[in-house]
Amino acid sequence: MSLVSREIRLKSRPVGLPVAANFELASVDVPAPRAGEVQVKNLWMTVDPYMRGRMNDVESYVPPFQLGEAMQGGAVGEVVASNDASLKPGDLVMSMLGWREAFTAPAASLQKLDTHGLPPQAFLGAAGMPGLTAYVGLIKIAALKEGDVVFVSGAAGAVGQIVCQIAKIKGHTVIGSAGGAEKAAFLREIGVDHVIDYKATSNLTAVLGAVAPGGIDVYFDNVGGDHLEAALTSARPFARFALCGMISQYNATDAGAGVHGLMLAVGKQLRLEGFIVSSHFDMMPAFVKELAGWVAAGKLTWKETVEHGVENAPAAFLKLFRGENLGKMLVKLG
Ligand code: NDP
């Protein structure tokens, strides 16, 4: 079966904040599957902040996107034609072939999705890479201990919303920071003890100090910049910082702003540890099992913001940098 698929290509490399003109929409024929291959129609694709780094022509922990080629990223699709015994039409598969409507690929390069009763798109968010990031950062990197006061930035986003709830499930006092009244209200709904709307304050360090007069033990950093500086000031001795991401720096045109107060890490004997979730994929089965239990028990929930159509994927991506997503930003295809 021959199919036409629309896809998003990187047209030019962004300088600073990406703009719509950095992307282009193209159409390609998707060939019928040969032996060992399947043809897949994508149902959902994800846009994630890390993709900004792949738009630069620099080697990092993931290779740069190539100009004039379809971009890549997580997607959930449905097999529509199969020439391999391991997958049949109707099966759901996970791939890194997002940013396109359909593709043909070797069956062995795809992961068959067992949804455990969750909606398929959850595996691009709460039950997928962002959820695992929250779990790894808290449990393994920050090594949560009883009584810890946990500060989370980007708290109402894909990763942050799961961080806040896992920390609450484990009995911690949680301080969450996000931009705007709607996000602040959501954080209160999911039980965050102290909510900071950072866009409504000009002195985040003072506000964090006021809500955590005894200091913080764990900082889960999604934002960097002023949030990291506030956390350094409020950190108790021996506090642990899980450095997950620093989105406030991703569009910097120089090396990014310096961090004021980093010397506090010496005197307070802090541990600042960066991590990349793909180094911890072995924890995925344990995480999905625990998550399914929390969901079934009504202890964990999440928000999604959904854009429709592959042609709107660049706009969905750009919204991440304007904070126009509550929870996981997704694009529904098909
Ligand atoms: P989010 O769903 O949190 O979306 C991004 C959010 O970042 C926006 O909604 C906005 O929220 C906030 N933001 C954007 N620009 C700024 C800015 N200049 N200053 C402060 N906040 C800003 O994304 P994810 O949950 O997918 O990712 C969160 C972080 O985790 C990112 O830094 C990402 O790179 C990182 N990450 C790291 C992984 C790893 O393996 N280390 C894996 C996955 C994600 P608001 O409205 O509150 O400002």
Residues whose N, C-alpha, C, O or C-beta is under 5 A from the ligand:
A	BS01	NDP	D48 P49 Y50 T133 G154 G157 A158 V159 G160 S177 A178 G179 N222 V223 C244 G245 M246 I247 S248 F275 I276 V277 S278 L320 F321 R322 G323 E324 N325 G327
